[in-house]
């Protein structure tokens, strides 16, 4: 019987598997696709490479959790620093989110002059720095007793951020600025939505501050694609099984039996690097299915529509842009596009003197599931052309030079990633910590990592969850 099996080779699965392996544990990783990364994978099509979704690598600096992960595992990712972390384009306004706060505020004041900017953005930076320098807390969900005991460890966080935890972000911002340009609020909301999967009117100010403050941290571009970062994490693990979909999981008296189309494997501990909203489909146990149903209400069916493009390498671009429109795009729930463009030095994503583009926008699964094939294709074509035109117009790309263009919908991600909901659990006020899933469960030997469990989305949040899991396993 194997000691640990990890199902899913996304950020969470790769992180926890690497940490377990580094601590001397026996671990095997199963990934249904021929590559690692999940929502942060890099795939090939027609001899070109693309980042599937996630393209921003942050938290990799001294004293931060992602750097701690790579140090502990003993590998170094192939990355280059990206500054500005993102360039926000809102009509005629072009606002780079520089790491240097003074440089950023100077640009911001050109487009949105306001005497409170200095105070507001320094508050954002201070909250972000203090938050990531606070540690010692953990979260358990194995039982109510363990949950309540673990929540006591959050007292230092409560002490520091009490004033922001229970303050509505939008009302805080409006009160802080006294008078505010509505377009500036759209500027803030577009960036908040990327990180929290919600806007300022439904989250607390602490979460809003962390969403706005990540650009003051070091951000990086992953050479070779984001999937290469996940590959580097697992390079020291002897047993990583790609193209190995699990078909069934049975709960044994002690441990679990995993079934593939060719063989079975018994494991003592099972770590699901999958979404809480789709994990139950593999299990035969009614008790485990009931556990996952407990979190059904957290599924907001929010997802992504992603357009992939290739263009000739004839222009200079930043790595990341956010294009904010005046109107919501059809079949989406957003006015903003997040556009990532490959670095010319990237020999994988910028093959044959071209650039690879990944452009994503928030949508709802209801626009793409349960409709006819004809309607599905029509919606996909309409939205693809609108996004393509927006990118070309905003970034001065000649549409006739586009070499190829294709798109992915929630239906596509369901086929390849076994999940239609993307982005994890929205960090809104109703999703309060005691009611969120942790990395342990009441089921003996069953654990969970990823963006639907503690702590949150993105590299820092998911990696925090992997460290949280290791702490729980060591108890």
C-alpha positions in Angstrom: 0.0 0.0 0.0 1.4 3.4 -1.0 1.6 6.1 1.6 0.3 9.2 -0.3 -1.4 9.6 -3.6 -2.1 13.0 -5.1 -4.9 13.2 -7.7 -4.4 16.2 -10.0 -1.2 17.9 -11.1 -2.2 21.5 -10.7 -0.5 24.1 -8.5 -1.9 22.5 -5.3 -1.2 18.9 -6.3 2.4 19.6 -7.4 3.1 21.8 -4.3 1.9 19.4 -1.7 3.4 16.4 -3.5 6.8 18.2 -3.7 6.7 19.1 0.0 5.8 15.5 1.0 8.6 14.1 -1.2 11.1 16.6 0.2 10.2 15.4 3.7 10.9 11.8 2.8 7.3 10.6 2.3 6.3 8.0 -0.4 4.1 9.8 -2.9 2.6 9.1 -6.3 1.0 11.8 -8.5 -1.8 11.1 -11.0 -2.6 13.6 -13.7 -5.1 12.8 -16.5 -3.5 15.1 -19.1 0.0 14.5 -20.6 1.2 17.6 -18.9 1.2 19.2 -15.4 -0.4 22.5 -14.3 -4.2 22.1 -14.4 -5.5 25.6 -14.7 -1.9 26.8 -14.8 -0.8 24.3 -17.5 0.9 25.0 -20.8 -0.3 23.0 -23.8 0.6 22.6 -27.4 -1.6 22.9 -30.5 -0.4 22.9 -34.1 3.2 23.0 -32.9 2.8 26.1 -30.9 2.6 26.5 -27.1 0.1 28.4 -24.9 -0.6 29.1 -21.3 -4.0 27.5 -20.6 -5.2 30.1 -18.1 -3.1 31.3 -15.1 -0.1 33.3 -16.3 0.9 35.4 -13.3 3.6 34.0 -10.9 3.9 36.0 -7.7 4.9 35.3 -4.1 8.4 34.2 -5.2 10.6 36.6 -3.2 12.5 36.2 0.1 10.1 35.9 3.1 7.1 34.9 0.9 5.4 31.6 0.8 6.1 30.6 -2.8 9.8 31.2 -2.4 9.7 29.2 0.8 8.2 26.3 -1.1 10.9 26.2 -3.8 13.6 26.6 -1.2 12.2 23.7 0.8 11.8 21.5 -2.3 15.3 22.5 -3.5 14.5 23.6 -7.0 14.7 27.0 -8.8 12.0 27.9 -11.3 13.1 29.4 -14.7 11.5 32.9 -14.3 12.3 36.5 -15.0 10.9 39.5 -13.1 8.0 41.3 -14.6 7.7 45.0 -13.8 5.1 46.5 -14.2 3.2 43.4 -13.1 0.3 44.5 -15.3 -0.6 47.5 -17.5 -4.2 48.6 -17.1 -5.7 50.3 -20.2 -9.0 52.1 -19.7 -10.0 54.0 -22.8 -7.2 56.5 -23.4 -5.8 55.9 -19.9 -2.7 53.7 -19.7 -1.7 52.9 -16.1 1.3 50.6 -15.5 1.1 48.9 -12.0 4.8 49.4 -11.2 6.3 47.6 -8.2 7.7 51.0 -7.1 4.7 52.7 -5.4 5.9 56.2 -5.9 6.3 55.6 -9.6 2.8 54.1 -9.8 1.1 56.9 -7.9 2.8 59.5 -10.2 1.3 57.9 -13.2 -2.1 57.4 -11.5 -2.3 61.1 -10.6 -1.9 62.0 -14.3 -5.1 60.1 -15.1 -7.0 60.2 -11.8 -5.7 63.2 -9.8 -6.6 63.0 -6.1 -4.9 64.2 -2.9 -5.8 60.9 -1.1 -3.9 58.6 -3.5 -0.6 58.7 -1.5 -2.3 57.7 1.7 -4.6 55.1 0.2 -1.9 53.2 -1.8 0.6 53.2 1.0 -2.2 51.8 3.2 -2.7 49.0 0.6 1.1 48.3 0.5 1.4 48.2 4.3 -1.6 45.9 4.7 -0.1 43.5 2.0 3.3 43.5 3.6 2.1 43.0 7.1 -0.3 40.2 6.0 2.4 38.1 4.3 4.8 38.7 7.2 2.3 37.3 9.7 2.4 33.5 10.2 1.8 30.8 12.8 -1.9 30.4 12.0 -3.5 27.2 10.5 -6.9 25.9 9.7 -8.4 22.5 10.3 -11.8 21.1 9.3 -11.5 17.5 10.6 -14.0 18.2 13.4 -15.7 21.1 15.1 -13.3 20.8 18.0 -10.2 20.9 15.8 -11.7 23.7 13.8 -12.4 25.9 16.8 -8.9 25.2 18.2 -7.2 26.1 14.9 -9.3 29.3 14.6 -7.6 30.5 17.8 -4.3 30.8 15.9 -5.8 33.6 13.8 -5.9 36.0 16.7 -2.7 37.9 15.6 -4.4 38.4 12.2 -7.6 39.6 13.8 -5.6 42.0 16.0 -3.8 43.5 13.0 -6.6 43.7 10.5 -9.8 43.9 12.6 -10.7 47.3 11.1 -10.6 45.9 7.6 -12.0 42.4 8.0 -15.5 43.6 8.8 -15.6 46.7 6.6 -17.3 46.6 3.2 -14.6 47.3 0.6 -16.7 49.6 -1.6 -18.0 51.7 1.3 -14.5 51.9 2.8 -13.1 53.2 -0.5 -15.9 55.7 -1.1 -15.6 57.0 2.5 -11.8 57.2 2.2 -11.8 59.2 -1.0 -14.9 61.2 -0.1 -15.4 62.0 -3.8 -14.4 59.5 -6.5 -14.6 59.2 -10.2 -16.8 56.3 -11.1 -14.3 55.2 -13.7 -11.6 55.0 -11.0 -13.9 52.7 -9.1 -14.1 50.5 -12.2 -10.3 50.7 -12.4 -10.1 49.2 -8.9 -12.9 46.7 -9.3 -11.4 45.3 -12.5 -8.2 44.5 -10.6 -10.0 43.2 -7.5 -12.1 40.8 -9.6 -8.9 39.1 -11.0 -7.8 38.0 -7.5 -10.9 37.7 -5.4 -13.5 36.6 -8.1 -15.7 39.3 -6.7 -16.0 43.1 -6.8 -15.6 45.7 -4.0 -19.3 45.7 -3.1 -19.3 42.1 -1.9 -15.9 41.7 -0.2 -14.2 43.1 2.9 -11.5 45.7 2.6 -8.7 43.3 3.7 -9.3 41.1 0.7 -9.6 44.1 -1.6 -6.3 45.5 -0.2 -4.5 42.2 -0.9 -6.0 42.1 -4.4 -4.8 45.6 -5.1 -1.4 45.2 -3.4 0.1 42.2 -5.1 1.6 44.4 -7.8 3.9 46.0 -5.1 5.3 42.5 -4.5 7.8 40.9 -7.0 6.0 39.4 -9.9 7.5 37.0 -12.5 7.1 35.7 -16.0 7.5 31.9 -16.3 9.9 31.1 -19.2 8.6 28.0 -21.1 5.1 28.6 -19.7 3.4 28.3 -16.3 3.3 24.5 -16.7 7.1 24.5 -16.6 6.9 25.9 -13.0 4.8 22.9 -12.0 7.2 20.6 -13.7 10.1 22.0 -11.8 8.3 21.4 -8.5 7.9 17.7 -9.3 11.3 17.0 -10.9 12.6 15.2 -7.8 9.5 13.0 -7.4 10.2 9.5 -8.7 6.6 8.6 -9.5 4.6 11.2 -11.5 2.0 9.5 -13.8 0.9 11.6 -16.7 -2.0 10.6 -18.9 -3.3 8.5 -16.0 -7.0 9.4 -15.4 -8.5 7.9 -12.3 -11.9 6.3 -13.0 -13.1 5.3 -9.5 -12.1 5.7 -5.9 -13.3 3.3 -3.2 -12.9 3.9 0.6 -11.3 0.9 2.3 -11.4 0.2 6.0 -7.9 1.7 6.1 -7.1 3.8 3.1 -8.4 4.0 -0.5 -8.4 1.9 -3.7 -7.8 3.9 -6.9 -8.9 2.5 -10.2 -7.6 3.4 -13.6 -8.5 1.8 -16.9 -5.6 -0.6 -16.6 -4.9 -1.3 -12.9 -5.8 -0.6 -9.2 -3.6 0.9 -6.5 -4.2 0.9 -2.7 -3.1 4.0 -0.8 -3.1 5.0 2.8 -3.7 8.7 2.3 -5.4 10.5 -0.6 -4.9 14.1 -1.5 -7.4 15.5 -4.0 -5.9 18.4 -6.0 -9.3 18.8 -7.7 -12.2 21.2 -7.2 -14.6 20.5 -4.3 -17.4 21.0 -6.8 -16.4 18.1 -9.0 -14.4 15.8 -6.7 -17.4 13.6 -5.6 -17.8 12.0 -9.0 -14.8 9.7 -8.5 -16.0 8.3 -5.1 -18.3 5.3 -4.5 -18.7 6.2 -0.8 -22.0 8.0 0.1 -20.4 9.5 3.1 -17.7 11.1 1.0 -20.2 12.3 -1.6 -22.2 13.8 1.2 -19.1 15.7 2.5 -18.5 17.3 -0.9 -22.2 18.2 -1.2 -21.8 20.3 1.9 -19.9 22.9 -0.1 -22.2 23.0 -3.2 -23.5 26.4 -2.2 -20.0 27.9 -2.6 -20.1 27.1 -6.3 -21.0 30.4 -8.0 -20.6 28.8 -11.4 -18.1 31.5 -12.3 -15.6 30.5 -15.0 -13.5 31.9 -17.8 -13.7 32.3 -21.6 -10.1 32.2 -22.9 -8.9 33.3 -26.4 -5.6 32.0 -27.6 -3.7 33.8 -30.5 -0.4 33.9 -32.3 1.0 37.0 -33.9 4.4 37.8 -35.5 7.1 39.1 -33.1 7.3 42.5 -34.7 6.2 44.7 -31.7 7.3 45.3 -28.1 4.7 44.4 -25.4 4.6 44.1 -21.6 3.8 40.7 -20.2 0.4 41.4 -18.9 -2.4 43.9 -19.7 -5.9 44.5 -18.4 -8.2 46.1 -20.9 -11.3 47.7 -19.3 -14.3 48.3 -21.6 -17.2 50.6 -21.0 -19.7 47.7 -21.4 -19.9 44.1 -20.4 -18.9 41.7 -23.1 -21.8 39.4 -24.3 -21.9 36.0 -22.7 -19.6 37.2 -19.9 -20.0 38.9 -16.5 -17.1 41.3 -17.0 -16.0 44.5 -18.6 -12.3 43.6 -18.5 -9.9 41.4 -20.4 -6.8 40.0 -18.9 -4.2 39.6 -21.7 -0.9 37.9 -21.3 1.8 38.0 -24.1 4.8 35.8 -24.3 8.3 37.2 -23.9 10.4 37.2 -27.1 13.2 35.4 -25.1 10.9 32.5 -24.4 11.9 29.8 -26.8 8.8 27.7 -26.0 6.0 30.2 -26.1 7.6 32.4 -28.7 8.5 29.8 -31.3 9.4 30.7 -34.9 9.6 34.4 -34.2 6.0 34.6 -33.0 4.3 35.7 -29.8 1.7 33.6 -27.9 -1.3 35.4 -26.4 -3.7 34.2 -23.7 -6.7 36.5 -23.1 -9.3 35.6 -20.5 -12.5 37.1 -19.2 -14.9 36.1 -16.5 -18.1 34.3 -17.5 -20.8 32.1 -16.1 -21.2 28.4 -16.9 -24.9 29.0 -17.7 -23.9 30.8 -20.9 -22.1 27.7 -22.2 -23.7 24.6 -20.8 -27.1 23.1 -21.6 -27.4 24.9 -24.9 -27.5 23.5 -28.5 -24.3 22.9 -30.4 -25.4 25.5 -32.9 -26.0 28.2 -30.2 -22.7 27.2 -28.5 -20.7 27.7 -31.7 -22.4 31.0 -32.4 -21.7 32.4 -29.0 -18.2 31.2 -29.1 -17.6 32.8 -32.5 -19.3 36.2 -31.5 -17.3 36.5 -28.3 -14.0 35.4 -29.9 -14.3 38.1 -32.6 -15.2 40.8 -30.1 -12.2 40.0 -27.8 -9.9 39.7 -30.8 -11.0 43.1 -32.0 -10.6 44.7 -28.6 -7.1 43.4 -28.2 -6.0 44.5 -31.7 -7.6 47.9 -31.3 -6.1 48.5 -27.9 -2.6 47.2 -28.5 -2.3 48.4 -32.1 -2.1 44.9 -33.6 -2.9 44.6 -37.2 -5.8 42.0 -37.3 -4.6 40.7 -40.7 -1.3 39.6 -39.1 -3.0 37.1 -36.6 -1.6 33.7 -37.5 -4.1 31.6 -35.6 -6.9 32.2 -33.1 -9.1 29.7 -31.1 -11.0 29.8 -27.8 -11.9 27.7 -24.7 -15.1 27.9 -22.8 -16.2 26.4 -19.4 -17.3 23.4 -21.5 -13.7 23.0 -22.8 -12.2 23.3 -19.3 -14.7 20.7 -18.1 -13.4 18.3 -20.8 -9.7 18.8 -20.1 -9.5 19.8 -16.4 -12.6 18.0 -15.0 -13.9 21.4 -13.8 -16.2 24.0 -15.3 -16.0 26.4 -12.3 -12.7 28.3 -12.4 -11.1 30.7 -10.0 -12.0 29.0 -6.8 -14.3 30.2 -4.0 -15.1 33.9 -4.3 -13.6 35.8 -1.4 -16.9 37.6 -0.6 -18.3 38.4 2.8 -20.7 35.5 2.9 -17.8 33.0 2.5 -16.5 33.4 6.0 -13.5 31.3 7.0 -15.2 28.9 9.5 -17.6 27.8 6.8 -15.0 27.2 4.1 -13.3 23.8 3.4 -9.9 23.2 4.8 -7.1 21.0 3.6 -8.2 18.1 5.9 -11.6 16.6 6.1 -13.7 14.5 8.5 -12.9 11.5 6.4 -9.9 9.6 7.7 -7.0 9.8 5.3 -8.8 12.2 2.8 -7.2 15.6 2.2 -7.7 18.4 -0.3 -5.6 21.2 -1.9 -6.3 23.8 -4.5 -8.2 27.0 -5.0 -11.5 25.8 -3.5 -9.9 25.0 -0.2 -7.9 27.1 2.3 -6.3 29.6 1.8 -7.3 31.2 -1.5 -6.6 31.4 -5.2 -3.4 32.0 -7.1 0.1 30.8 -6.3 0.4 32.3 -2.8 -3.1 31.1 -1.7 -2.8 27.6 -3.0 0.8 27.2 -1.7 -0.3 28.4 1.7 -2.9 25.6 1.6 -0.2 23.0 0.8 1.9 24.2 3.8 -1.3 24.1 5.9 -1.8 20.5 4.9 1.7 19.5 5.9 1.2 21.1 9.3 -2.0 19.1 9.7 -0.3 15.8 8.6 2.4 16.4 11.2 0.0 16.6 14.1 
